[in-house]
Amino acid sequence: MTKAIPVLFAFFVMGFCDIVGISSDYAAKAFGWSSTMASLIPSVVFVWFFLLGVPTG
């Protein structure tokens, strides 16, 4: 069971990557960010997915 935890966590990260593209527009409006700042959110999540997805794959 302990070996399955990183794999399950990778699926959680993939789900977060799917929703972050939609929610970045809402975050920009809520926090008053510019479009440049809001576009950094999917980039950071992609790097997060890469760092966690490659070792589990």
Number of C-alpha atoms within 10 A of each C-alpha: 4 6 8 9 10 15 16 12 14 19 13 12 18 18 11 15 19 12 11 17 16 11 14 19 15 13 15 17 13 9 9 11 14 10 12 9 12 20 15 12 18 19 14 12 18 18 11 14 18 14 11 17 18 9 10 14 8
